[in-house]
């Protein structure tokens, strides 16, 4: 299993980085849109959509992606709205959903929630790339590092369960390890490579590090939410598409919650003139 995970990562990560730095923006949007459609397919299966409903869901999702791209090109402020809406969902709705064990099995509700999970992080990958590929790479790396550090720290030192009904393996010690790793990465990059990170703009290191810690903490909610949905469905992975890693949703669950928050904070930085 570990060998498969490493092999898949060694293939996919260089391809992702190359695409991030060298593809034109429209091609990057199409590539990330493909990821969203794969995740939407898995979400439809987890939501027990029948074949017809799943096809309709994927068609509507593709149309929403096309409309969203057009709105982004016209400067309609979509990124602000979606990032703010997604942040509100993850800070208010998702914790209540998880705390109450809500199933939310209605087809329409599941469809809307799926779009709320997948469209804002897609928009975030596009908008952050326009701010700088380095910033995008940092955001992805920050969230994935926090996720991996939480996993290893939890296995090594975990004693206090975070949400035993939702994901018995996750612990508060793991969360602390993930946030700690994010703090360290944010401090190193902001202190040593601000030109790579923010294209030469001033970085207030303490505020930036704190913001990254918040993003890392919120990333846990995306992981827990998908775990809850999979537990309701009675499956371990969203699919078996990626060898050793499960499905696309299994790889981007932390990104669904953290990327919109990272985007919102980045937009606020830009609005304030580059001062975090």
C-alpha positions in Angstrom: 0.0 0.0 0.0 2.7 2.5 0.9 4.7 1.6 -2.2 1.6 2.3 -4.3 1.0 5.6 -2.6 4.6 6.7 -3.2 4.6 5.6 -6.8 1.3 7.5 -7.5 2.6 10.6 -5.8 5.9 10.5 -7.7 4.0 10.5 -11.0 1.1 12.9 -10.2 2.9 15.6 -8.2 5.5 16.5 -10.9 2.7 16.5 -13.5 0.7 18.9 -11.4 3.6 21.2 -10.8 4.5 21.3 -14.5 0.9 22.1 -15.4 0.7 24.8 -12.7 3.7 26.7 -14.0 3.4 26.1 -17.8 -0.1 25.6 -18.9 -2.1 28.7 -20.1 -4.9 29.7 -17.7 -7.7 28.2 -19.8 -6.0 24.8 -20.0 -5.3 24.9 -16.2 -9.0 25.6 -15.7 -9.9 22.6 -17.9 -7.5 20.4 -16.1 -8.8 21.4 -12.7 -12.4 21.1 -14.1 -11.6 17.5 -15.0 -10.6 16.8 -11.4 -13.9 18.4 -10.2 -15.9 16.2 -12.5 -14.2 13.1 -11.3 -14.9 14.2 -7.7 -18.5 15.0 -8.6 -18.9 11.5 -10.0 -17.7 10.1 -6.7 -19.9 12.4 -4.7 -22.9 11.3 -6.8 -22.1 7.7 -5.9 -21.6 8.5 -2.2 -25.0 10.2 -2.4 -26.7 7.1 -3.9 -27.8 8.9 -7.1 -29.1 6.5 -9.7 -27.5 6.4 -13.1 -29.8 9.0 -14.7 -29.4 11.4 -11.7 -25.7 11.0 -11.8 -25.4 11.9 -15.5 -27.6 14.9 -15.0 -25.5 16.0 -12.0 -22.3 15.8 -14.0 -23.8 17.7 -16.9 -25.0 20.5 -14.6 -21.7 20.5 -12.9 -19.9 21.0 -16.2 -22.3 23.8 -17.1 -21.7 25.5 -13.7 -17.9 25.3 -14.3 -18.3 27.0 -17.7 -20.5 29.7 -16.3 -18.2 30.3 -13.4 -15.2 30.6 -15.7 -17.0 33.1 -17.8 -18.0 35.1 -14.7 -14.4 35.1 -13.5 -13.2 36.4 -16.9 -15.7 39.2 -16.7 -14.6 40.3 -13.3 -18.0 39.8 -11.7 -16.7 39.2 -8.2 -17.6 35.6 -8.2 -14.4 34.6 -6.3 -15.4 36.8 -3.3 -18.9 35.4 -3.2 -17.9 31.7 -3.5 -15.0 32.0 -1.1 -17.2 33.8 1.5 -20.0 31.3 1.1 -17.8 28.3 1.4 -16.0 29.8 4.4 -19.4 30.3 6.1 -20.3 26.7 5.3 -17.1 25.3 6.8 -17.1 27.5 9.9 -20.8 27.2 10.7 -22.8 24.6 8.8 -20.3 21.7 8.6 -19.5 21.7 12.4 -23.2 21.6 13.2 -23.7 18.9 10.6 -21.0 16.8 12.1 -21.9 17.4 15.7 -25.5 16.3 15.1 -24.7 13.4 12.8 -27.0 14.8 10.2 -27.4 12.4 7.3 -28.7 14.9 4.7 -29.9 12.2 2.3 -32.1 14.4 0.2 -31.0 14.4 -3.5 -31.3 18.2 -3.9 -29.5 18.9 -0.7 -26.7 16.5 -1.6 -26.4 18.0 -5.1 -26.1 21.6 -3.7 -23.7 20.5 -1.0 -21.6 18.7 -3.6 -21.3 21.9 -5.6 -20.5 23.9 -2.5 -17.7 21.4 -1.8 -16.2 21.4 -5.3 -16.8 24.7 -7.1 -15.2 27.1 -4.5 -11.8 25.2 -4.4 -11.8 25.0 -8.2 -12.3 28.8 -8.3 -9.5 29.1 -5.7 -7.0 27.2 -7.9 -7.7 29.6 -10.7 -7.7 32.8 -8.8 -4.6 31.9 -6.7 -2.7 31.0 -9.9 -3.4 34.5 -11.3 -1.9 35.9 -8.1 1.1 33.7 -8.7 1.8 30.0 -9.3 4.2 30.0 -6.3 1.3 31.0 -4.1 -0.9 28.3 -5.5 1.8 25.7 -5.0 2.4 26.9 -1.5 -1.4 26.6 -0.7 -1.6 23.1 -2.0 1.7 22.1 -0.2 0.6 23.7 3.0 -2.7 21.7 3.1 -1.2 18.4 2.1 1.7 18.8 4.5 -0.8 19.5 7.4 -2.8 16.4 6.3 0.3 14.2 6.2 1.7 15.5 9.5 -1.6 15.0 11.2 -1.7 11.4 10.0 1.8 10.5 11.2 1.6 12.5 14.5 -1.7 11.0 15.3 -0.4 7.5 14.7 2.7 8.1 16.8 1.2 10.2 19.7 -2.5 10.2 19.4 -4.4 9.5 22.6 -7.4 11.9 22.6 -10.0 11.2 19.9 -11.1 14.1 17.8 -14.5 12.8 16.5 -14.8 9.1 17.3 -18.2 8.8 15.8 -17.1 10.2 12.5 -13.5 9.2 12.1 -12.1 7.1 15.0 -8.5 7.3 13.8 -8.2 11.1 14.1 -6.9 12.6 17.3 -6.3 16.1 18.8 -2.6 15.3 18.8 -2.8 14.7 15.1 -4.5 18.0 14.6 -1.8 19.7 16.7 0.9 18.1 14.6 -0.7 19.1 11.3 -1.1 22.7 12.5 2.4 22.8 13.8 3.9 21.6 10.5 1.8 24.2 8.7 3.2 26.9 11.1 6.7 25.8 10.4 6.4 25.7 6.6 4.6 29.1 6.5 7.3 30.7 8.6 10.2 29.3 6.6 8.6 30.3 3.2 7.4 33.7 4.3 10.8 34.5 5.9 13.0 33.2 3.2 11.2 33.3 -0.1 8.5 36.1 -0.2 9.3 36.9 -3.9 8.3 33.3 -4.8 5.3 33.4 -2.6 3.7 36.7 -3.2 5.5 38.0 -6.3 7.5 40.6 -4.4 4.8 42.0 -2.2 5.5 42.6 1.5 4.7 39.7 3.8 4.0 40.4 7.5 5.4 37.1 8.7 3.5 36.7 12.1 0.1 37.5 10.5 0.8 35.3 7.5 1.9 32.4 9.7 -1.2 32.7 11.9 -3.5 32.8 8.8 -1.8 29.6 7.6 -2.4 27.9 10.9 -6.1 28.8 10.7 -6.2 27.3 7.1 -4.5 24.1 8.3 -7.0 23.8 11.2 -10.0 24.3 8.9 -8.6 21.6 6.5 -9.5 19.0 9.1 -13.2 19.8 8.6 -13.1 18.8 5.0 -11.5 15.5 5.9 -14.0 14.9 8.7 -17.0 15.8 6.5 -16.0 13.4 3.7 -15.4 10.7 6.4 -18.9 11.3 7.7 -20.4 10.9 4.2 -18.4 7.8 3.5 -19.5 6.3 6.9 -23.1 6.9 6.0 -22.6 5.1 2.7 -20.6 2.3 4.4 -17.5 2.6 2.3 -13.8 3.2 3.2 -12.8 5.1 0.0 -14.7 7.4 -2.4 -13.4 5.2 -5.3 -10.3 3.2 -6.3 -9.2 5.5 -9.0 -5.7 6.4 -7.6 -3.6 3.3 -6.6 -3.0 3.3 -2.9 -4.9 6.6 -2.4 -8.5 5.7 -3.0 -10.5 8.2 -5.0 -10.2 11.9 -6.0 -12.3 13.0 -3.1 -10.1 11.2 -0.7 -7.1 13.2 -2.0 -8.9 16.6 -2.1 -11.1 16.4 1.0 -8.9 18.7 3.0 -8.6 21.1 0.0 -12.4 21.5 -0.2 -12.5 23.3 3.1 -9.1 24.9 3.2 -8.6 26.3 -0.3 -11.6 28.7 -0.2 -10.5 30.0 3.2 -7.0 30.5 1.8 -8.4 32.3 -1.2 -10.6 34.6 0.9 -7.6 35.6 3.1 -5.5 36.2 -0.1 -8.3 38.4 -1.6 -8.4 40.4 1.7 -4.6 40.8 1.5 -5.0 42.2 -2.1 -7.8 44.5 -1.1 -5.7 45.9 1.8 -2.8 46.6 -0.6 -0.6 43.6 0.0 -0.3 43.9 3.7 -1.6 40.7 5.5 
